[in-house]
Amino acid sequence: MRTLLITGASDGMGRATALRLAGPDTDLILVGRNEQRGAEAERAVAATGARATFLSIDLSTVAGWRELAAQGERRWPRLDALVHAAGGLFSRDRVLTGDGLERSFAVQVLARFALTELLLDRLEAADHPKVLAIAGGGTYGGGLDLGDLQGERSHSYFASIRKQGGANDLLTRALMTRHDGIAFYNYGPGLVRTKVTMWHPVMQVLLGTVGRLWSHSPEEAAADIVELLDRTHPAGFYGPGCKYRGTEPRSADAGEIDDFWDYCAALAPGTLTEA
């Protein structure tokens, strides 16, 4: 039986991925904040014959990261795959968490950094572990300001999308260089019709008109994600249709990647395996 942990599993691409992975040979750990939607997702997955467990955890908080890691230590001896689907842009304004972190960056970048490190021993216990992030997919093309990743100087809906995508590209590459034996994937699904995108008025107009022709449904994105998890694909960056984009973010050098890693480690103390 495979054990897979999916964050952001109560809605959107996370839920669609869970349903595609579900089956009698899977143990799915579904993580999300909304208890009602999470319970619905748990029932839908369980109806396939899979074992399903929903955990209501706020991944914008340091306490949430540690709680999920502690659950893993107690309940799952190994993880065959970790899927980072939680994320989003929660406000047009810059919003800080109780830990003093910009909320989108906390959920979509720091939580992924911390959880991968905190659950590393569970991943290493699997035969062929995989970690997949839904975000950039090799889109970073230089010019990412490491001093403004949390929007201290400038913050907007579209700028935040670019920052989170670029930061995930750097994080994936940093993890690839530090942890042998685990296959890391960063999947950029393109424009997907989820609540995360549809709440913005510009995106509502775009996706309600011509943009719908080149956007994707959560189910279409989930098909790519399951393909990467279930088949043999080289680790690295992927776009829609599982198009392989290599193993390096564009225009990012080793020094920049190391600086980014140190920045994350400073904001999430106590998570690194070597600590």
C-alpha positions, 0 to 999 in steps of 0.5 A: 500500500502506498502512503501519500500526503497531499496538502491543499487537498480539500479543494482545487488541484489538491482534491482532484489529485487525491481523487485520481490517486485514490484506490484500494492500494492507497493510504491518502493523508489529506491536509487542509484548513476547511473542515467541511470541505475536508470531510467531504473530500475524505468521504469521496476518497474513501468511497473509492476503497482507499484509506483516507484521513483528513487533517485540519491544519493551518499551514500558514503557521509555524505551529501548523508545520510542526503539528503535521510533522508530529502527526507523521511521526506518530502515524505513518512510518513512511511516505511514498509521496508528498504533494505540495498543493496548498497555496494561493493569494488570499488578499489584494493587500499584504497580510501577515500571519501571527508569526510575522510572515506574509501569508502567501509566502508562508503557505506556498514556500516556507511550509513546503520547505519546512514540511519536506525537511521535517518529514524527510525521514518518512520519505527516506523510508520509502523505496522510491519517494517523490516530492512534487510542488505545484507552482513554478515549473521552471518559470524563473527567468532572473530578476527575482529580488531575494530581498522582497520575497514577502512583498515588503517593498511592493505587493500585488496579486500578479507580482505575488504569483511571480514571486511564489513561482520563482521561489518554488523553482529555487526551492526545488533546485535547492532540495535536489542538490541536498537530498539524494534518493528523493525525486523532486518535481516542480510542476507549473500547471499554467492557468488553472480555473480554481477559486485561487484564480477566479476571485480576482476580477481581472481573472474572472473576466479573462477566464470567462472569455478568451482565456478559457481556451488556454486555461485548464481545469483542476482535473486536467492539471491533476492528470499531469500530477498523477502521471508524474507520481505514477510513472518514471519521469526524471526529476526536475521542472515540468509544464502543462502536459508533463512537458519536461523543462530540465533540472535548472531554473532559468538564469539562477546561479548556485549562489542565489539558490544557496542564499534563498535556502539560508533565507528560508532556514532563518525563517523556519528555525528547527526544521533542517535535518542537520540542525 
